[in-house]
Amino acid sequence: MNHDFSVVTIVKGRIRQLSNLIASLEQSTVSPRQLIVVWMGPPCSESLLTSDKFHIVHKFVCGEALPIARARNRGFAACESDTVVYVDVDCLVAPTLLQSLLTVTGPGNVITTSVAFLPTVPEKVDYPRLAKMASRPVADIVEKEEAFIAFHTRLFAIQKADFDALNGFDEQFTGYGVSDADFAARCKAAGYTLHHVNDGVLHQFHPRFEPPVNHLFDIVNNAAPYKARWGAYPFSHYLEQFAKDGWINDDYSQSGPRIRRIPTEKDMKSYLISKLD
């Protein structure tokens, strides 16, 4: 059963996660018209994956690797449907999630869901079984004026016309996260309404840094233009931790964040989370 919506994801090295995402989409109660896969780096042997359930369109980079915001925008531009669902490549969708999203889609609506975290990258996608293994669910987003503050772009549905009206993700914000925060703020400023459906997604595990010292330069470099637009720094909790640990200046909130020292390989290891608690 096909419905007129498209799914977009972007990929940088996580081939197994992509295969699992496709498997979860194939198990959905409704199938998209197309899945747009934007490859942020050069093609590889898995860059022509196909599905018997829906058409997969692969978009490849020419020249230097695509930044995150540009890759997302390229995916949305390739969609042929009025409704678009963006899914992070690390996510697995619940079988009924897409159908639930479609019941709420419409002009001015942004729809998302909660995320639970898996301790591994599964060998086989069996959503009910995997859901029992998941932990640390993200708190449900409350539909209120400040809802977009908690909005994360791991998964969301939006009308393509609404996405285009915002000019997509702002490509001046390069690297980690700040383009997400800016997109959420622009959705709120445009008067869009954030909705939350109960069906969730499972996030396949990958090692990460907490706080994300591997993205120190991205967060610091994007801080000033974000504050100039929105009047506050993004990721204030990370900036506070960076200042506490000596990576940026203590008076960053008054004079702007500046790098004080560069993390060494040993420093990075101390922040690495290599398994789910």
C-alpha positions as CSV (number, residue, x, y, z in Angstrom):
1,M,0.0,0.0,0.0
2,N,1.6,3.2,-1.2
3,H,0.9,6.7,0.1
4,D,2.1,10.0,-1.4
5,F,5.0,10.8,0.9
6,S,8.8,10.7,0.6
7,V,11.4,9.8,3.2
8,V,14.8,11.5,3.3
9,T,18.0,10.3,5.1
10,I,21.7,11.3,4.8
11,V,24.6,8.9,5.1
12,K,28.3,9.2,6.0
13,G,29.8,5.8,6.6
14,R,27.0,4.1,8.5
15,I,26.2,1.5,5.9
16,R,24.8,-1.2,8.3
17,Q,22.6,1.4,10.0
18,L,21.2,2.4,6.5
19,S,20.4,-1.2,5.7
20,N,18.6,-1.6,9.0
21,L,16.7,1.7,8.4
22,I,15.6,0.4,5.0
23,A,14.5,-2.9,6.6
24,S,12.4,-1.0,9.2
25,L,10.8,1.1,6.4
26,E,10.0,-2.1,4.5
27,Q,8.2,-3.4,7.6
28,S,6.0,-0.3,7.9
29,T,2.3,-0.5,7.5
30,V,2.5,2.2,4.8
31,S,5.2,2.6,2.2
32,P,6.6,5.9,0.9
33,R,6.6,6.8,-2.7
34,Q,10.4,7.1,-2.5
35,L,13.3,7.0,-0.1
36,I,15.9,9.7,-0.9
37,V,19.4,8.7,0.3
38,V,22.0,11.5,0.2
39,W,25.6,10.3,0.3
40,M,27.7,12.9,2.1
41,G,30.9,11.3,0.8
42,P,32.1,9.3,-2.3
43,P,30.0,6.3,-3.5
44,C,30.7,2.8,-2.2
45,S,29.5,-0.7,-2.9
46,E,26.3,-0.1,-1.0
47,S,25.5,3.1,-2.8
48,L,22.9,1.5,-5.1
49,L,20.8,-0.4,-2.5
50,T,17.3,-1.1,-3.7
51,S,14.0,-2.2,-2.2
52,D,11.0,-4.2,-3.4
53,K,8.7,-2.0,-1.3
54,F,9.5,1.4,-2.6
55,H,11.9,3.3,-5.0
56,I,15.2,4.3,-3.5
57,V,16.8,7.4,-5.1
58,H,20.5,7.8,-4.4
59,K,22.1,11.3,-4.5
60,F,25.9,11.5,-4.7
61,V,28.4,14.1,-3.8
62,C,30.5,15.8,-6.5
63,G,33.8,17.1,-5.2
64,E,34.2,17.8,-1.5
65,A,32.0,16.1,1.1
66,L,28.6,17.6,1.7
67,P,28.0,19.4,5.0
68,I,25.0,18.2,7.0
69,A,22.6,21.1,6.3
70,R,23.4,21.0,2.5
71,A,22.9,17.3,2.4
72,R,19.5,17.5,4.0
73,N,18.5,20.3,1.7
74,R,19.6,18.3,-1.3
75,G,17.4,15.4,-0.1
76,F,14.3,17.5,0.4
77,A,14.9,19.1,-3.1
78,A,14.8,15.7,-4.7
79,C,11.4,14.7,-3.1
80,E,8.4,14.3,-5.5
81,S,5.8,14.2,-2.7
82,D,4.0,17.1,-0.9
83,T,4.8,15.4,2.5
84,V,8.3,14.6,3.6
85,V,9.6,12.5,6.5
86,Y,13.2,13.1,7.5
87,V,14.8,10.1,9.3
88,D,18.3,10.0,10.8
89,V,20.2,7.1,9.4
90,D,20.7,5.7,12.9
91,C,17.0,5.3,13.5
92,L,14.6,2.4,13.0
93,V,10.9,3.4,12.6
94,A,8.1,1.6,14.5
95,P,5.8,-0.3,12.0
96,T,2.9,2.1,12.6
97,L,4.9,5.3,12.9
98,L,4.6,6.5,9.3
99,Q,0.9,5.9,9.2
100,S,0.5,7.9,12.5
101,L,2.5,10.7,11.1
102,L,0.3,10.9,8.0
103,T,-2.8,11.4,10.1
104,V,-1.4,14.7,11.5
105,T,0.4,16.1,8.4
106,G,-0.9,19.3,7.0
107,P,0.1,22.9,6.3
108,G,1.9,24.5,9.2
109,N,2.3,21.2,11.1
110,V,5.7,19.6,12.1
111,I,5.3,16.1,13.5
112,T,7.8,14.2,15.6
113,T,8.1,11.3,18.0
114,S,10.1,10.0,21.0
115,V,13.4,8.2,20.7
116,A,14.6,5.2,22.6
117,F,18.2,4.0,22.4
118,L,19.6,0.6,21.5
119,P,22.8,-0.8,23.0
120,T,24.0,-2.2,19.7
121,V,23.6,-2.0,15.9
122,P,21.2,-5.0,15.4
123,E,22.0,-7.8,13.0
124,K,18.3,-8.2,12.2
125,V,15.4,-5.7,12.4
126,D,12.6,-7.1,14.5
127,Y,11.1,-3.9,16.0
128,P,9.0,-5.4,18.8
129,R,11.9,-7.5,20.1
130,L,14.4,-4.6,19.8
131,A,12.0,-2.2,21.5
132,K,12.3,-4.4,24.6
133,M,16.1,-3.9,24.6
134,A,15.9,-0.1,24.3
135,S,16.6,2.3,27.1
136,R,16.8,5.9,28.0
137,P,13.8,7.1,26.1
138,V,13.7,10.8,25.4
139,A,10.9,12.5,27.2
140,D,7.8,13.1,25.1
141,I,7.6,16.6,23.6
142,V,4.8,18.6,25.2
143,E,2.7,20.6,22.8
144,K,3.0,24.1,24.2
145,E,4.5,27.4,23.2
146,E,8.1,26.3,24.1
147,A,7.8,22.9,22.4
148,F,10.3,23.6,19.7
149,I,13.0,24.2,22.2
150,A,13.0,20.4,22.8
151,F,12.6,19.5,19.1
152,H,15.3,17.3,17.6
153,T,15.5,16.5,14.0
154,R,16.2,12.8,14.3
155,L,12.8,12.3,12.8
156,F,10.2,14.8,11.7
157,A,7.5,15.1,9.1
158,I,6.7,18.4,7.3
159,Q,5.0,19.6,4.2
160,K,7.5,20.3,1.5
161,A,6.0,23.7,0.8
162,D,6.5,24.6,4.5
163,F,10.1,23.4,4.4
164,D,10.7,25.4,1.2
165,A,9.1,28.5,2.7
166,L,11.8,28.4,5.5
167,N,14.5,27.9,2.8
168,G,15.3,24.6,4.5
169,F,18.3,24.2,6.8
170,D,20.5,27.3,6.9
171,E,23.8,26.2,5.3
172,Q,25.8,28.9,7.1
173,F,25.7,26.7,10.1
174,T,28.2,23.9,9.3
175,G,29.0,20.8,11.3
176,Y,27.2,19.6,14.4
177,G,23.8,20.5,15.6
178,V,23.4,24.2,15.3
179,S,21.5,24.1,12.0
180,D,19.0,21.8,13.9
181,A,18.5,24.4,16.6
182,D,18.2,27.2,14.1
183,F,15.6,25.2,12.0
184,A,13.5,24.5,15.1
185,A,13.6,28.2,16.0
186,R,12.6,29.3,12.5
187,C,9.7,26.8,12.6
188,K,8.5,28.4,15.8
189,A,9.0,31.9,14.4
190,A,6.9,31.0,11.3
191,G,4.0,30.0,13.5
192,Y,4.2,26.2,12.8
193,T,2.8,23.8,15.3
194,L,4.8,20.9,16.7
195,H,2.8,17.7,17.1
196,H,3.9,14.5,18.8
197,V,2.8,11.0,17.9
198,N,3.1,8.0,20.3
199,D,4.8,5.6,17.9
200,G,8.5,5.9,18.3
201,V,11.9,5.3,16.8
202,L,14.8,3.3,18.0
203,H,18.3,4.8,17.7
204,Q,21.0,2.4,16.8
205,F,24.0,2.7,19.0
206,H,27.2,4.4,18.0
207,P,30.1,5.7,20.2
208,R,29.8,9.4,21.0
209,F,31.5,12.0,23.1
210,E,29.7,13.6,26.1
211,P,30.0,16.6,26.1
212,P,30.7,16.5,22.3
213,V,34.4,17.8,22.4
214,N,34.8,16.3,18.9
215,H,32.4,19.1,17.8
216,L,34.0,21.8,19.9
217,F,35.0,23.9,16.9
218,D,31.6,23.6,15.2
219,I,29.7,24.7,18.3
220,V,32.0,27.6,19.0
221,N,32.2,28.8,15.4
222,N,28.4,28.7,15.0
223,A,27.7,30.4,18.4
224,A,28.0,34.0,17.3
225,P,25.9,34.0,14.2
226,Y,23.2,32.0,16.0
227,K,23.1,34.5,18.9
228,A,23.0,37.4,16.5
229,R,19.8,35.9,15.0
230,W,18.1,34.5,18.1
231,G,19.6,36.5,21.1
232,A,21.0,33.5,22.9
233,Y,23.7,30.9,22.4
234,P,22.8,27.4,21.2
235,F,23.8,24.4,23.3
236,S,24.3,26.5,26.4
237,H,24.7,23.4,28.5
238,Y,27.6,22.3,26.4
239,L,29.2,25.7,26.4
240,E,28.9,25.8,30.2
241,Q,30.6,22.4,30.4
242,F,33.3,23.4,27.9
243,A,34.1,26.5,30.0
244,K,34.1,24.4,33.2
245,D,36.6,22.0,31.6
246,G,38.8,24.7,30.2
247,W,38.2,24.3,26.5
248,I,36.7,27.8,26.2
249,N,36.9,31.1,28.1
250,D,35.0,31.4,31.4
251,D,33.4,34.7,30.4
252,Y,32.0,33.3,27.1
253,S,28.4,34.5,27.9
254,Q,29.6,38.1,28.0
255,S,32.5,38.2,25.5
256,G,31.7,35.3,23.2
257,P,33.2,31.8,23.3
258,R,36.8,31.4,22.3
259,I,38.9,28.2,22.1
260,R,41.5,28.2,24.9
261,R,43.0,24.8,24.2
262,I,42.6,21.9,21.7
263,P,41.6,18.5,23.1
264,T,44.3,15.9,22.7
265,E,43.7,12.2,21.8
266,K,44.0,11.4,25.5
267,D,41.4,14.1,26.4
268,M,39.0,12.8,23.8
269,K,39.2,9.3,25.2
270,S,38.1,10.6,28.6
271,Y,34.8,11.9,27.1
272,L,34.1,8.9,24.9
273,I,31.0,6.8,25.6
274,S,31.6,3.5,24.0
275,K,28.6,1.6,25.3
276,L,25.1,2.3,26.5
277,D,24.7,2.4,30.3
